[in-house]
Amino acid sequence: MSGLLALLDDVAAIAKLAAASVDDIAAAAGKAGAKAAGVVIDDTAVTPKYVTGFHPVRELPIIWRIARGSVRNKLLFLLPALLLLQSFLPQAITPLLMLGGLYLCFEGAEKLVHALAPHADPGVEAAHDVHDPAHLEEEHDPAHLEEEKVAGAIKTDFILSAEIMTIALSVIEADSLILKAATLAVVGLAITVAVYGAVAAIVKMDDAGLHLAAEGRLAATRALGRGLVTAMPRLLAALATVGTAAMLWVGGNIVVHGAHDLGWHLPYDTIHHWAEAAAHAVPAAAQGLTGWAVTAFCDGVVGVGLGAALIPLASRVIGPALAAVTGARAGH
């Protein structure tokens, strides 16, 4: 009997420890999620453009595929990689993040250039023969286009997820490796559900509007449905614009903070000084928003400059390299 009571005491102690650990994970996950909120908003703004132009039947399956890729990015690649780097090579995290930031700057600047002055990218032209019938057939194949869009979305998600997970890891104060891993997993899953749930709701808003316009019993309901349908193209266009701006802002922010962490303080200190000066020039109630807006604008300018500098490199080096590889494959 005494052995059974001792066993029950041990079980109760383990249960209390487990409950405390769950509370710790929940608290740390909440703090980490709040810290990464800015990047989460960027991720939500970037994603809807990847389903624009597809048949409505394919929208949710595409979002589901991207969401699965996002979970794979976070849990299978980033979580163990970040924990290993923090344990054995913490000095490598910042340079790797800066490379990801540079990629976001390039992506954003390239989209900005194409929006302002639409033209074919010489690097892309060099990599693909536009007169090749096989290439033209591929270009107009919906399945091929979907594969390209999903792959591009997952690639962009990887960089945004890396920033989210790194921010989350930076605010986790637990000493236990298991607790850190559990918290990162909770943050990764919760953010993925939030982001892609919001994206699914946004892209299906027009379908909901059509249903309300056709089936609504009240005139106000039908009017709301028509309003949703009318507003959707503008909303998607606005989200595409926000997504491009987000790439430039987040990319510039990553590079500026990374340079600061590595010892080059001038860009960070200058932006911080300008943001503080602007904040002090407005009423107290608006200081926080003003400081954030100035910082985001300056980070975006840095992102545009870095991305614009990288475009010629991509066109003159990466494009010809892709063309050489494509030509070599065609010759076999």
KOLVO-615942 format. One record per residue (C-alpha): residue in three letters; x, y, z. Coordinates in steps of 0.25 Angstrom, whole numbers, padded with zeros to 4 digits, m for minus. Layout:
<domis>
+-----+-------+-------+-------+
:   r :    px :    py :    pz :
+-----+-------+-------+-------+
: ALA :     X :     Y :     Z :
...
+-----+-------+-------+-------+
</domis>
This chain:
<domis>
+-----+-------+-------+-------+
:   r :    px :    py :    pz :
+-----+-------+-------+-------+
: MET :  0000 :  0000 :  0000 :
: SER :  0011 :  0010 :  0004 :
: GLY :  0018 :  0007 : m0010 :
: LEU :  0005 :  0010 : m0017 :
: LEU :  0004 :  0023 : m0009 :
: ALA :  0018 :  0027 : m0013 :
: LEU :  0016 :  0024 : m0027 :
: LEU :  0003 :  0033 : m0027 :
: ASP :  0012 :  0044 : m0021 :
: ASP :  0022 :  0043 : m0032 :
: VAL :  0011 :  0043 : m0042 :
: ALA :  0005 :  0056 : m0036 :
: ALA :  0019 :  0062 : m0035 :
: ILE :  0021 :  0059 : m0050 :
: ALA :  0007 :  0064 : m0053 :
: LYS :  0010 :  0077 : m0046 :
: LEU :  0023 :  0079 : m0053 :
: ALA :  0017 :  0076 : m0067 :
: ALA :  0006 :  0086 : m0064 :
: ALA :  0016 :  0097 : m0060 :
: SER :  0024 :  0094 : m0073 :
: VAL :  0011 :  0096 : m0081 :
: ASP :  0009 :  0109 : m0074 :
: ASP :  0023 :  0113 : m0077 :
: ILE :  0022 :  0109 : m0091 :
: ALA :  0009 :  0117 : m0093 :
: ALA :  0015 :  0129 : m0086 :
: ALA :  0028 :  0129 : m0094 :
: ALA :  0020 :  0126 : m0107 :
: GLY :  0011 :  0138 : m0105 :
: LYS :  0022 :  0147 : m0102 :
: ALA :  0030 :  0142 : m0115 :
: GLY :  0018 :  0143 : m0123 :
: ALA :  0015 :  0157 : m0119 :
: LYS :  0030 :  0161 : m0122 :
: ALA :  0029 :  0155 : m0136 :
: ALA :  0016 :  0161 : m0139 :
: GLY :  0022 :  0171 : m0150 :
: VAL :  0028 :  0160 : m0158 :
: VAL :  0015 :  0152 : m0156 :
: ILE :  0007 :  0163 : m0163 :
: ASP :  0017 :  0164 : m0174 :
: ASP :  0015 :  0149 : m0176 :
: THR :  0000 :  0150 : m0177 :
: ALA :  0001 :  0162 : m0187 :
: VAL :  0011 :  0155 : m0196 :
: THR :  0004 :  0142 : m0197 :
: PRO : m0010 :  0145 : m0205 :
: LYS : m0002 :  0149 : m0217 :
: TYR :  0002 :  0135 : m0220 :
: VAL : m0013 :  0130 : m0222 :
: THR : m0016 :  0142 : m0231 :
: GLY : m0021 :  0138 : m0245 :
: PHE : m0024 :  0124 : m0242 :
: HIS : m0038 :  0117 : m0243 :
: PRO : m0045 :  0119 : m0230 :
: VAL : m0046 :  0104 : m0228 :
: ARG : m0030 :  0103 : m0227 :
: GLU : m0029 :  0115 : m0217 :
: LEU : m0031 :  0107 : m0204 :
: PRO : m0023 :  0095 : m0209 :
: ILE : m0011 :  0105 : m0212 :
: ILE : m0012 :  0111 : m0199 :
: TRP : m0012 :  0098 : m0192 :
: ARG :  0000 :  0093 : m0200 :
: ILE :  0008 :  0106 : m0196 :
: ALA :  0003 :  0105 : m0181 :
: ARG :  0009 :  0090 : m0181 :
: GLY :  0022 :  0096 : m0187 :
: SER :  0022 :  0106 : m0176 :
: VAL :  0020 :  0096 : m0165 :
: ARG :  0031 :  0088 : m0171 :
: ASN :  0040 :  0100 : m0172 :
: LYS :  0038 :  0104 : m0157 :
: LEU :  0038 :  0090 : m0151 :
: LEU :  0047 :  0081 : m0159 :
: PHE :  0058 :  0091 : m0164 :
: LEU :  0058 :  0104 : m0156 :
: LEU :  0055 :  0099 : m0142 :
: PRO :  0066 :  0089 : m0141 :
: ALA :  0076 :  0098 : m0149 :
: LEU :  0074 :  0110 : m0140 :
: LEU :  0075 :  0101 : m0127 :
: LEU :  0088 :  0095 : m0132 :
: LEU :  0093 :  0108 : m0137 :
: GLN :  0090 :  0115 : m0123 :
: SER :  0097 :  0103 : m0116 :
: PHE :  0109 :  0102 : m0125 :
: LEU :  0111 :  0114 : m0134 :
: PRO :  0103 :  0125 : m0129 :
: GLN :  0111 :  0135 : m0137 :
: ALA :  0106 :  0129 : m0150 :
: ILE :  0091 :  0133 : m0148 :
: THR :  0093 :  0148 : m0151 :
: PRO :  0100 :  0147 : m0164 :
: LEU :  0090 :  0136 : m0169 :
: LEU :  0079 :  0145 : m0165 :
: MET :  0085 :  0156 : m0173 :
: LEU :  0086 :  0148 : m0185 :
: GLY :  0071 :  0145 : m0184 :
: GLY :  0069 :  0160 : m0182 :
: LEU :  0077 :  0163 : m0195 :
: TYR :  0068 :  0153 : m0202 :
: LEU :  0055 :  0160 : m0198 :
: CYS :  0061 :  0173 : m0202 :
: PHE :  0064 :  0167 : m0216 :
: GLU :  0050 :  0161 : m0217 :
: GLY :  0043 :  0174 : m0213 :
: ALA :  0052 :  0183 : m0222 :
: GLU :  0050 :  0174 : m0234 :
: LYS :  0035 :  0175 : m0232 :
: LEU :  0036 :  0190 : m0230 :
: VAL :  0044 :  0191 : m0243 :
: HIS :  0034 :  0183 : m0251 :
: ALA :  0022 :  0190 : m0246 :
: LEU :  0028 :  0204 : m0249 :
: ALA :  0034 :  0200 : m0263 :
: PRO :  0029 :  0187 : m0268 :
: HIS :  0039 :  0179 : m0276 :
: ALA :  0045 :  0166 : m0278 :
: ASP :  0057 :  0163 : m0268 :
: PRO :  0070 :  0161 : m0277 :
: GLY :  0074 :  0150 : m0267 :
: VAL :  0061 :  0142 : m0269 :
: GLU :  0062 :  0144 : m0284 :
: ALA :  0076 :  0138 : m0284 :
: ALA :  0072 :  0127 : m0275 :
: HIS :  0060 :  0123 : m0284 :
: ASP :  0058 :  0123 : m0299 :
: VAL :  0045 :  0130 : m0301 :
: HIS :  0043 :  0124 : m0315 :
: ASP :  0045 :  0110 : m0310 :
: PRO :  0031 :  0104 : m0312 :
: ALA :  0033 :  0094 : m0300 :
: HIS :  0036 :  0106 : m0291 :
: LEU :  0023 :  0114 : m0297 :
: GLU :  0015 :  0101 : m0294 :
: GLU :  0020 :  0100 : m0280 :
: GLU :  0018 :  0115 : m0278 :
: HIS :  0003 :  0114 : m0281 :
: ASP :  0001 :  0101 : m0273 :
: PRO : m0007 :  0103 : m0261 :
: ALA : m0001 :  0092 : m0253 :
: HIS :  0013 :  0097 : m0256 :
: LEU :  0009 :  0111 : m0252 :
: GLU :  0003 :  0106 : m0239 :
: GLU :  0016 :  0098 : m0236 :
: GLU :  0024 :  0111 : m0239 :
: LYS :  0016 :  0119 : m0230 :
: VAL :  0015 :  0109 : m0219 :
: ALA :  0030 :  0107 : m0219 :
: GLY :  0032 :  0123 : m0219 :
: ALA :  0023 :  0125 : m0208 :
: ILE :  0030 :  0114 : m0199 :
: LYS :  0043 :  0120 : m0202 :
: THR :  0039 :  0134 : m0198 :
: ASP :  0032 :  0127 : m0186 :
: PHE :  0045 :  0121 : m0182 :
: ILE :  0052 :  0134 : m0180 :
: LEU :  0040 :  0141 : m0173 :
: SER :  0039 :  0128 : m0164 :
: ALA :  0054 :  0129 : m0161 :
: GLU :  0052 :  0143 : m0156 :
: ILE :  0040 :  0139 : m0148 :
: MET :  0046 :  0127 : m0141 :
: THR :  0059 :  0135 : m0138 :
: ILE :  0051 :  0146 : m0132 :
: ALA :  0044 :  0136 : m0124 :
: LEU :  0056 :  0129 : m0120 :
: SER :  0063 :  0142 : m0115 :
: VAL :  0052 :  0145 : m0105 :
: ILE :  0051 :  0131 : m0099 :
: GLU :  0057 :  0131 : m0086 :
: ALA :  0057 :  0116 : m0083 :
: ASP :  0069 :  0108 : m0080 :
: SER :  0064 :  0095 : m0084 :
: LEU :  0066 :  0091 : m0098 :
: ILE :  0053 :  0083 : m0098 :
: LEU :  0045 :  0095 : m0093 :
: LYS :  0052 :  0104 : m0104 :
: ALA :  0048 :  0094 : m0115 :
: ALA :  0034 :  0092 : m0110 :
: THR :  0032 :  0107 : m0109 :
: LEU :  0037 :  0109 : m0123 :
: ALA :  0028 :  0098 : m0128 :
: VAL :  0016 :  0105 : m0122 :
: VAL :  0020 :  0118 : m0128 :
: GLY :  0022 :  0113 : m0141 :
: LEU :  0009 :  0105 : m0142 :
: ALA :  0001 :  0116 : m0136 :
: ILE :  0007 :  0127 : m0146 :
: THR :  0005 :  0117 : m0158 :
: VAL : m0010 :  0115 : m0154 :
: ALA : m0012 :  0130 : m0152 :
: VAL : m0005 :  0134 : m0165 :
: TYR : m0011 :  0124 : m0174 :
: GLY : m0025 :  0124 : m0168 :
: ALA : m0025 :  0139 : m0170 :
: VAL : m0020 :  0137 : m0184 :
: ALA : m0031 :  0127 : m0187 :
: ALA : m0042 :  0136 : m0182 :
: ILE : m0037 :  0148 : m0190 :
: VAL : m0036 :  0140 : m0203 :
: LYS : m0050 :  0134 : m0202 :
: MET : m0056 :  0147 : m0198 :
: ASP : m0062 :  0149 : m0212 :
: ASP : m0068 :  0135 : m0212 :
: ALA : m0075 :  0139 : m0199 :
: GLY : m0079 :  0152 : m0205 :
: LEU : m0085 :  0144 : m0217 :
: HIS : m0093 :  0135 : m0208 :
: LEU : m0098 :  0147 : m0200 :
: ALA : m0102 :  0154 : m0212 :
: ALA : m0110 :  0143 : m0218 :
: GLU : m0115 :  0136 : m0206 :
: GLY : m0117 :  0147 : m0196 :
: ARG : m0131 :  0149 : m0191 :
: LEU : m0129 :  0164 : m0187 :
: ALA : m0126 :  0175 : m0197 :
: ALA : m0115 :  0180 : m0187 :
: THR : m0109 :  0166 : m0188 :
: ARG : m0109 :  0165 : m0203 :
: ALA : m0103 :  0179 : m0203 :
: LEU : m0092 :  0175 : m0194 :
: GLY : m0089 :  0163 : m0203 :
: ARG : m0088 :  0172 : m0215 :
: GLY : m0079 :  0181 : m0208 :
: LEU : m0070 :  0170 : m0204 :
: VAL : m0069 :  0165 : m0219 :
: THR : m0066 :  0179 : m0223 :
: ALA : m0056 :  0182 : m0213 :
: MET : m0048 :  0169 : m0215 :
: PRO : m0039 :  0173 : m0227 :
: ARG : m0035 :  0186 : m0220 :
: LEU : m0033 :  0178 : m0207 :
: LEU : m0024 :  0168 : m0214 :
: ALA : m0016 :  0179 : m0221 :
: ALA : m0014 :  0187 : m0208 :
: LEU : m0009 :  0174 : m0201 :
: ALA :  0001 :  0172 : m0213 :
: THR :  0006 :  0186 : m0211 :
: VAL :  0007 :  0184 : m0196 :
: GLY :  0014 :  0170 : m0198 :
: THR :  0024 :  0177 : m0207 :
: ALA :  0026 :  0188 : m0197 :
: ALA :  0027 :  0178 : m0186 :
: MET :  0038 :  0170 : m0193 :
: LEU :  0046 :  0183 : m0194 :
: TRP :  0043 :  0188 : m0180 :
: VAL :  0046 :  0174 : m0173 :
: GLY :  0058 :  0172 : m0182 :
: GLY :  0064 :  0185 : m0179 :
: ASN :  0061 :  0184 : m0164 :
: ILE :  0068 :  0170 : m0164 :
: VAL :  0081 :  0176 : m0170 :
: VAL :  0081 :  0188 : m0162 :
: HIS :  0079 :  0181 : m0149 :
: GLY :  0089 :  0170 : m0153 :
: ALA :  0100 :  0181 : m0157 :
: HIS :  0097 :  0187 : m0143 :
: ASP :  0099 :  0173 : m0136 :
: LEU :  0112 :  0171 : m0144 :
: GLY :  0118 :  0184 : m0140 :
: TRP :  0114 :  0194 : m0151 :
: HIS :  0105 :  0203 : m0143 :
: LEU :  0104 :  0215 : m0152 :
: PRO :  0091 :  0211 : m0160 :
: TYR :  0084 :  0206 : m0147 :
: ASP :  0088 :  0218 : m0139 :
: THR :  0084 :  0228 : m0150 :
: ILE :  0070 :  0222 : m0152 :
: HIS :  0068 :  0221 : m0137 :
: HIS :  0072 :  0236 : m0135 :
: TRP :  0062 :  0240 : m0146 :
: ALA :  0051 :  0232 : m0141 :
: GLU :  0053 :  0238 : m0127 :
: ALA :  0054 :  0252 : m0132 :
: ALA :  0041 :  0250 : m0140 :
: ALA :  0034 :  0244 : m0128 :
: HIS :  0037 :  0255 : m0119 :
: ALA :  0032 :  0265 : m0129 :
: VAL :  0017 :  0260 : m0128 :
: PRO :  0008 :  0258 : m0116 :
: ALA :  0011 :  0247 : m0106 :
: ALA : m0001 :  0239 : m0111 :
: ALA :  0005 :  0238 : m0125 :
: GLN :  0019 :  0236 : m0121 :
: GLY :  0020 :  0221 : m0122 :
: LEU :  0013 :  0220 : m0136 :
: THR :  0022 :  0232 : m0141 :
: GLY :  0035 :  0225 : m0137 :
: TRP :  0030 :  0212 : m0143 :
: ALA :  0026 :  0219 : m0156 :
: VAL :  0039 :  0226 : m0157 :
: THR :  0047 :  0214 : m0154 :
: ALA :  0039 :  0205 : m0164 :
: PHE :  0041 :  0216 : m0175 :
: CYS :  0056 :  0217 : m0173 :
: ASP :  0057 :  0202 : m0173 :
: GLY :  0049 :  0201 : m0186 :
: VAL :  0058 :  0212 : m0193 :
: VAL :  0070 :  0203 : m0189 :
: GLY :  0063 :  0191 : m0194 :
: VAL :  0060 :  0198 : m0208 :
: GLY :  0075 :  0202 : m0209 :
: LEU :  0080 :  0189 : m0206 :
: GLY :  0070 :  0182 : m0215 :
: ALA :  0073 :  0191 : m0226 :
: ALA :  0088 :  0188 : m0225 :
: LEU :  0086 :  0173 : m0225 :
: ILE :  0077 :  0173 : m0238 :
: PRO :  0089 :  0176 : m0248 :
: LEU :  0096 :  0164 : m0240 :
: ALA :  0085 :  0155 : m0242 :
: SER :  0083 :  0159 : m0257 :
: ARG :  0098 :  0159 : m0261 :
: VAL :  0103 :  0147 : m0252 :
: ILE :  0091 :  0138 : m0248 :
: GLY :  0083 :  0139 : m0261 :
: PRO :  0095 :  0135 : m0270 :
: ALA :  0098 :  0124 : m0260 :
: LEU :  0084 :  0119 : m0261 :
: ALA :  0085 :  0120 : m0277 :
: ALA :  0098 :  0112 : m0277 :
: VAL :  0092 :  0101 : m0268 :
: THR :  0079 :  0101 : m0277 :
: GLY :  0088 :  0100 : m0289 :
: ALA :  0096 :  0089 : m0284 :
: ARG :  0084 :  0081 : m0280 :
: ALA :  0078 :  0083 : m0294 :
: GLY :  0090 :  0078 : m0301 :
: HIS :  0090 :  0064 : m0294 :
+-----+-------+-------+-------+
</domis>
